[in-house]
Amino acid sequence: MKKKINACLLGLGFDNKDGHVRVSRGKNFHLFGGSENTHNTMLEKAIKINEHLDKKGKTLETVSEKEFHDIADKVGLKLRDPHQN
């Protein structure tokens, strides 16, 4: 029996100085914290990633690592390469 894989984008913002608690949840994403600008930027990128996945007929669970990196690059998300120091 195969295990079902669940994937989710997790966004954490640490630049909040106004004390407001920001939380957004959507299709396969959870975003917490950040200034208003940071939080809105995370939200915009998560929505755009989902739009690209939908166009490809893919989900986070079915997209390859390379495809995800290509999508992330298209929406302006800077990912750290786990293979670099």
Steps between C-alpha positions, in 0.01 A plus 500: 500500500647832392505795736316806376734797473369835617694809399455856616675831448595653833582870521644661812557874528715639779506873425178599680537802726134612524385212723230390256472121464464408133386152399389392153401154388403380159523215258818322614654796684528641852657840559582645841636834615691770326434865444199588286726528195685174565180309570334633184807406296493144638127478424546626144777248430304208648199585283718535188666164570157339520398666172809357327436155648136513383610594145730197496234273648732427792489522878778552751493125552547420129728777374868411464765687692628657176150607394441654843829691483407624150160619627656661808746683275216625276312650796817658643542267796863460598568147616813387678667213315535218758802372303698822555674599823 
